Amino acid sequence: MDQDKEKWIDDKINSLEGMRSAKAPEHLFAKVEQEVFQPEAKIVAFSQWRAAAAVALLFLAFNFWAIGQQLQSPDSTAGQSTASPEATPTLVSDFKLYDL
């Protein structure tokens, strides 16, 4: 059994004999260097900046409007006491999970 294992190992090691090593094209290194060290500048169009600024301003305006509406609403909880159970809205009113 050990001989079979050693023969298998020798076959695998010897299977690489006769193979040629890979060779890169002659000017590949120069091309890679040129790509790596070449400064790359991306120019963003002014219209894209304007569109992004407009969306940001609309988002901020909507947020300020929503906050203002929340503060002006008559059912706001700002004037209610936090001691009353009605002051804090809950999703679950009964925490009894099992009937024992």
NUKE-221588 format. One record per residue: x, y, z of N, C-alpha, C in turn; residue in one letter; residue number from 1. Coordinates in steps of 0.05 Angstrom, whole numbers. Atoms other than C-alpha are relative to their C-alpha. Example, Ala and Ser with C-alpha at 12.3 -4.5 7.8 and 13.67 -1.06 7.14 Angstrom:
2
((18 -24 0) (246 -90 156) (18 24 0) 'a' 1)
((-16 -24 -1) (273 -21 143) (-15 22 14) 's' 2)
***
This chain:
100
((16 -24 0) (0 0 0) (17 25 0) 'm' 1)
((-19 -23 0) (58 47 15) (13 4 -27) 'd' 2)
((-12 -2 26) (88 30 -52) (-19 13 -20) 'q' 3)
((20 -12 18) (24 49 -88) (-1 30 5) 'd' 4)
((1 -29 -7) (23 116 -51) (25 14 -11) 'k' 5)
((-25 -13 9) (96 130 -67) (1 1 -30) 'e' 6)
((1 0 29) (86 110 -140) (-18 22 -10) 'k' 7)
((19 -21 8) (26 157 -144) (14 28 3) 'w' 8)
((-14 -25 -5) (68 214 -114) (21 5 -21) 'i' 9)
((-20 -3 21) (125 201 -162) (-12 6 -27) 'd' 10)
((13 -6 25) (78 200 -221) (-9 29 -2) 'd' 11)
((10 -28 -1) (48 267 -200) (24 19 -3) 'k' 12)
((-24 -18 2) (117 299 -191) (12 -1 -27) 'i' 13)
((-13 3 26) (144 271 -256) (-18 9 -23) 'n' 14)
((18 -9 21) (82 293 -295) (7 28 -9) 's' 15)
((-7 -28 7) (110 364 -296) (25 1 -17) 'l' 16)
((-24 0 16) (173 343 -333) (-7 6 -29) 'e' 17)
((4 -6 28) (180 371 -403) (-18 24 -4) 'g' 18)
((17 -23 3) (134 430 -390) (18 25 -3) 'm' 19)
((-14 -25 3) (158 498 -412) (-11 21 19) 'r' 20)
((11 -21 -18) (153 557 -365) (-12 22 -17) 's' 21)
((15 -21 14) (107 613 -385) (18 24 -4) 'a' 22)
((-16 -24 6) (138 674 -418) (-19 23 -7) 'k' 23)
((16 -23 6) (109 743 -419) (9 13 -25) 'a' 24)
((-8 -15 23) (109 786 -481) (22 20 7) 'p' 25)
((-24 -16 -6) (171 830 -487) (-7 28 12) 'e' 26)
((6 -27 -8) (138 898 -477) (-23 2 20) 'h' 27)
((22 1 -19) (86 877 -425) (6 17 24) 'l' 28)
((-7 -15 -24) (123 908 -366) (-2 30 -5) 'f' 29)
((2 -28 7) (129 975 -401) (-29 9 -3) 'a' 30)
((28 -7 3) (55 974 -418) (-14 2 28) 'k' 31)
((11 0 -26) (37 958 -346) (9 25 15) 'v' 32)
((-10 -24 -12) (81 1014 -320) (-13 25 -10) 'e' 33)
((13 -23 12) (51 1063 -368) (-29 3 10) 'q' 34)
((27 -1 -10) (-20 1045 -345) (-1 8 29) 'e' 35)
((0 -5 -28) (-2 1048 -272) (7 28 7) 'v' 36)
((-11 -26 -7) (36 1113 -271) (-12 23 -17) 'f' 37)
((13 -21 15) (-7 1150 -321) (-22 14 17) 'q' 38)
((20 -14 -16) (-47 1204 -285) (-27 -2 -14) 'p' 39)
((27 3 11) (-121 1193 -294) (-18 20 14) 'e' 40)
((18 -21 -11) (-168 1252 -285) (-28 -4 -12) 'a' 41)
((28 2 9) (-243 1243 -288) (-12 28 4) 'k' 42)
((13 -26 -1) (-280 1306 -305) (-30 -4 2) 'i' 43)
((28 1 -4) (-350 1313 -279) (-13 24 -13) 'v' 44)
((13 -22 14) (-395 1355 -322) (-15 19 20) 'a' 45)
((13 -20 -18) (-424 1419 -291) (-29 -6 3) 'f' 46)
((28 7 -1) (-494 1395 -308) (-5 -22 21) 's' 47)
((3 21 -20) (-484 1334 -264) (2 12 28) 'q' 48)
((-2 -14 -26) (-462 1379 -206) (-25 15 6) 'w' 49)
((25 -15 -4) (-523 1422 -216) (-23 -18 8) 'r' 50)
((21 19 -6) (-569 1362 -216) (2 -11 28) 'a' 51)
((-4 11 -27) (-538 1334 -153) (-7 21 21) 'a' 52)
((6 -22 -19) (-543 1402 -118) (-30 5 2) 'a' 53)
((29 -4 0) (-616 1409 -139) (-14 -22 16) 'a' 54)
((12 23 -15) (-634 1340 -112) (5 3 30) 'v' 55)
((-6 -4 -28) (-598 1355 -46) (-17 22 12) 'a' 56)
((17 -22 -10) (-635 1422 -39) (-29 -9 3) 'l' 57)
((28 9 -2) (-702 1389 -53) (-3 -19 24) 'l' 58)
((1 18 -22) (-687 1335 -2) (0 16 27) 'f' 59)
((0 -17 -24) (-669 1387 51) (-25 16 4) 'l' 60)
((25 -16 -2) (-730 1430 35) (-23 -18 9) 'a' 61)
((22 19 -8) (-776 1369 41) (3 -7 30) 'f' 62)
((-4 6 -28) (-745 1351 108) (-8 22 18) 'n' 63)
((8 -23 -17) (-754 1421 136) (-30 3 -1) 'f' 64)
((30 -3 1) (-826 1423 111) (-13 -22 17) 'w' 65)
((11 21 -16) (-840 1355 143) (3 5 30) 'a' 66)
((-4 -6 -28) (-810 1377 209) (-19 22 9) 'i' 67)
((18 -22 -6) (-851 1441 207) (-29 -10 2) 'g' 68)
((27 11 -1) (-915 1402 193) (-4 -16 26) 'q' 69)
((1 16 -25) (-900 1355 251) (-3 18 24) 'q' 70)
((2 -18 -23) (-890 1413 299) (-26 15 1) 'l' 71)
((25 -15 0) (-954 1448 277) (-24 -18 3) 'q' 72)
((24 18 -1) (-1000 1387 279) (-12 1 28) 's' 73)
((13 -2 -26) (-1052 1390 335) (2 -25 17) 'p' 74)
((-3 25 -16) (-1043 1317 355) (28 -6 7) 'd' 75)
((-27 4 -7) (-971 1328 370) (2 -7 30) 's' 76)
((-3 9 -27) (-948 1294 434) (18 19 17) 't' 77)
((-18 -18 -15) (-905 1354 454) (-13 11 25) 'a' 78)
((13 -12 -22) (-958 1383 500) (-11 -20 20) 'g' 79)
((11 20 -18) (-979 1317 532) (21 -9 20) 'q' 80)
((-18 10 -21) (-950 1289 596) (9 -28 -8) 's' 81)
((-10 26 7) (-906 1229 586) (-7 -21 21) 't' 82)
((8 19 -20) (-934 1197 649) (-25 -15 -8) 'a' 83)
((25 13 8) (-1000 1180 616) (6 -22 -20) 's' 84)
((-5 21 19) (-1004 1115 577) (-6 8 -29) 'p' 85)
((6 -8 27) (-1034 1151 517) (22 17 -12) 'e' 86)
((-21 -18 10) (-972 1195 511) (20 -15 -18) 'a' 87)
((-19 15 17) (-929 1140 482) (-15 -21 -16) 't' 88)
((13 20 17) (-958 1103 423) (15 -26 0) 'p' 89)
((-12 26 0) (-945 1029 424) (-11 -17 -23) 't' 90)
((9 19 21) (-949 975 371) (-14 -24 13) 'l' 91)
((11 23 -14) (-966 921 421) (-12 10 26) 'v' 92)
((12 -9 -25) (-1016 935 476) (-1 -22 21) 's' 93)
((2 22 -19) (-1017 866 508) (25 -17 -4) 'd' 94)
((-25 15 1) (-951 832 524) (-3 -28 9) 'f' 95)
((5 27 -9) (-984 768 547) (3 -18 -25) 'k' 96)
((-5 16 23) (-955 718 498) (-14 -28 1) 'l' 97)
((11 27 -2) (-983 652 525) (-23 0 20) 'y' 98)
((22 4 -20) (-1048 634 560) (7 -26 16) 'd' 99)
((-7 23 -17) (-1028 589 618) (-22 -8 18) 'l' 100)
***
